[in-house]
Amino acid sequence: MLYNTDATGHDITYTKLNYRDFTLSKKTFQSKHPFLRLLNYGSSYSIQIWQAAICSILNKIFDLAPPVLIGAAVDVVVKQEDSLIAQWGIQDIFGQLLILTFLSLIVWGLESIFQYAYELLWRSLAQNIQHDLRIETYSHLQDLELAYFEERSTGGLMAILNDDINQLERFLDVGANEIIQVSVTVIIIGGAFFVLAPSVAWWAVLPMPFIIGGSIVFQKFLVPRYAEVRERVSLLSGQLSNNLSGITTIKSFTAEAYEVGRISRESEAYKISNRQAIAFSAAFVPLIRIIIFIGFTATLLLGGLEVVAGRLAVGTYSVMVFLTQRLLWPLTRLGQTLDLYQRSMASTNRVMNLLDTPITISPGNIALPVESVKGELELENVTFAYGKNSPVVKNLSLKIPAGKTIGIVGSTGSGKSTIVKLLLRFYEVQSGRIALDGMEINQINLQDLRRAIGLVSQDVFLFHGTVAENINYGSFDATLPEIIAAAKIAEADDFINKLPRGYDTIVGERGQKLSGGQRQRIAIARAVLKNPPILILDEATSAVDNETEAAIQKSLEKITQNRTTIAIAHRLSTIRNADCIYVMEYGKIVEFGRHEELLESAGIYASLWRVQSGLSSIIN
């Protein structure tokens, strides 16, 4: 268990979950119909499924009993002392009706009890499966390589995790019970008809093949249409998410009207695709009603003739007339059930396709406790390219001794940040090798590798929560004094204490309530608290002023002692004291040495230093 506190100071308990902990094997899902995949997923809830199904069956049995009671009542009124109940020894008509009243009370009571039970069980089952599926899908998503996210919109993935999984819940809430109860209705009433009046029963059940056949035809029409609906809602969600993330840019460029138009077009496309699916779905019930009418009138007419001929009792005829409607009318709900089913199957396909996405980054099998890491890093002939683009890093070799600080500089696009991503195994190298303490990093347990590295990125991400929660992110067991100590080292304690609620101040989504420099200092405090043997500073002081930068530099001198540090910087002043500085251009190292040595060589580094020093003089 992991413990934290929310904005109000209350304890929150987090359970550490991993999709591999689930007993479900995704391999069993491969090449199966989405409905079978969904059933397989719910196999761990087989007992609850059986309980819910039994309650649905019993509810339907008692739901079908009132027409029988009505037939018995007609029988009592018409035959009186010769009725069926009179044959039980009760001749008094009032007594017979009293018995029917008592039976009605029992039937209605049991019907209500089992309805409550099946609704509770089915909805609880839907919530459980929805929860498990969302957690497993999210866990699997977290383990996918970074390239997967760069090729997809956040809103589209959110649509799968939220809307598509909710669609499954709606089907399980209603659809499963409907299918069971319609099946029970057909079996019980159909059987009763053939027992009571076989000659009439054929006409009552005759519409059923047409209804079922029509359902299958409609299903074929609906499958591609609901697949398009799910795709459209994903695109709409993606655009909305993108716009909300970029609301500052939209406002600054007064592009509100343009974005409203863009959202309107996506929403219109979603509306049109939904309308086409609804047009087919809505036509189902009116067509089925016509077929039901044929069965009902056949029972009414032929059954009536059987009564007049004396071959059918009046009470039995009454039961058959009522039951004909009870038999055929629920079939009209197949339209709604089919609608829910097709929507849920389209969603199931999207969810399962995400779960089927292979994890290409090997988790590694060599355990490496953080306390045993020395921090020696070596890159040997490393080459890497994003997708099918030209290599960003080319045959790069670099050795970083344990406990030393190196700086990496270079123009934008030279490959500096790519090295960071390769060290953290956000991407795999395409050729060459990267080793930590002599072990190739693709063989080290991925979690252990990343625990050993603390990253302070140029693009700082803060979660919606308190300042303290963002500092102790990843170090969830840290105490408040430890959090404050880390903040002091990062020169963040002073400004935090000036915030409205100090360390309990909510930073807002992505830390929008704080300045760029404040966010960066919190990110540094987070890395300090993690206390990793390897520290990577990717433009860690790019958003702070000169005074704060000087203060942070003093702190960094303390925290980088006896720790392998890689500092990527545009400001050369931040790395001038590094043990070695590497200059990159076009994915290769073109110069390296200490600050003074590089100045003496009068190369690219010296040129950059002169430019920055000259700018500093002008500003001063």
Buried (B, 14 or more C-beta within 10 A) or exposed (E): EEEBBEEEEEEEEEEEEEBEEBEBEBEEBEEEEBEEBBEBBBEBBEEBBEBBBBBBBBBBBBBBBBBBBBBBBBBBBEBEEEBBBBEEEBBEBEBBBEBBEEBBEEBBEBBEBBBEBBBEBBBBBBEBBBEBBBBBBBBBBEBBBEBBEEEBBEBBBBBBBEBBBBBBBBBBBBBBBBBBBBEBBBEBBBEBBBEBBEEBBEBBBEBBEBBEEBBEEBBEBBBEBBBBBBBBBBBBBBBBBBBEBBEEEBEEEEBEEEBEEBBEEBBEBBEEBBEBBBEBBEBBBEBBBEBBEBBBEBBBEBBBEBBEEEEBBBBBBBBBBBBBBBBBBBBBBBBBBBBBBBBBBBBBBBBBEBBEBEEEBEEBEEEBEBEEBBBBBBBBEBBBBEEEEEBBBBBBEBEBBBBBBBBBBBEEEBBBBBBBBBBBBBBBBEEBEBBBBEEBBBBBBBEBBBBBBBBBBBEBEBEBBBBBBBBBBBBEEBEEEBBBBBBBBBBBBEBBEEBEEBBBBBBEEBBEBBEEBBBBBBBBBBBBBBBBBBBBBBBBBBBBEEEBBBBBBEBBEEBBEEBBBBBBBBBBBBBBBBBBBBBBBBBBBBBBBBBEEBBEBEBBBBEBBEEBEEEEEEEE
